[in-house]
């Protein structure tokens, strides 16, 4: 960790794109600027930009600079291994994709109640320690998306974890779903170094409501991003604050105030608290624009853009229009989100030509990643509101707490 030069890192989830491909020339300019200003920490994962982030780093960073010039973090993601035997080949493919022979940090990705058992069953944490002993990984950690209680369990199970990457920003600081403050306090309790992701909440703390922007503009001291990133970086124990930058201008702006970092002063903290209050009064959708939902969508529908531009009502209207068309088809499976039951008009659309199944799953097993409504709300409260609607819509209720094969078998038995 001593080789890290500054407390600001380049998150490579949101690299500039030209159509479906990374804009390599602009990315090279961004990387060059970042390194020239004395910064050297880069963060990626295989799922970022559908695998293109790793390849872009090879083209724009690792093939152009000596290994000692940069710190590189990658992650082990649950989607890319089914068994213990899959982990090492996947890891080796990541080294090759990035063009390096070791990672400075290797994180168990997006840890939470939903996927932690899979990592445990496949001995992922133990394999990561083996890779460290072999010199292929310098430091082992986790990135985390769940409750403070779940984080405490993982750190109790695995005291060897060195660093924890958490979502931390001034809007989520006291959020009951994200629990930024509480997760940070668990890290401090267990003596773990913290890496911050989503300091500007996917751009939400940059593209502010007009009223909120006026509060920060009155300070005459910097961009909205500067206050958000400095807020996160100002807490004790913060090794690194990541920013997923998409333009050279964003890089230049961020480096300008992080090159000689200063935490927020009292006046600036008071202004940030005013902005918090404005956001909370508007009950906005807390989408971080991670685009996991977009990458997983066969049509690559820009769901984050819809939420950002028009809000949940516009998204629900599009959902209803899609159900009206798709519900007419035969031989198809429609998998909707839980919010589809919130519109009564969706029932006849879903029932046009098929059977409606309620896949009922324990709340503790439900992931929140890439699900802005779940992140905003208390899941138990949300479930209590929707349970009568689920029951009203459903032709059959399927227990979805087992394996996918068991769930499918139950559905087939109903249809037989």
NORFENPE-V335773 format. One record per helix or strand of 3 or more residues. SS is the DSSP state (H for helix, E for strand). FROM is the first residue (numbers start at 1). TO is the last residue. Records with the same first field share a line. If there is no record, write none. Layout:
SS->FROM-TO / FROM-TO
This chain:
E->8-11 / 41-43 / 71-76 / 103-111 / 137-144 / 163-167 / 193-197 / 238-244 / 357-360 / 396-399
H->24-36 / 48-62 / 67-69 / 78-80 / 85-98 / 113-121 / 124-133 / 148-157 / 180-189 / 201-203 / 210-217 / 224-233 / 248-258 / 266-282 / 292-295 / 303-310 / 312-326 / 338-342 / 345-350 / 363-365 / 372-376 / 379-393 / 404-415
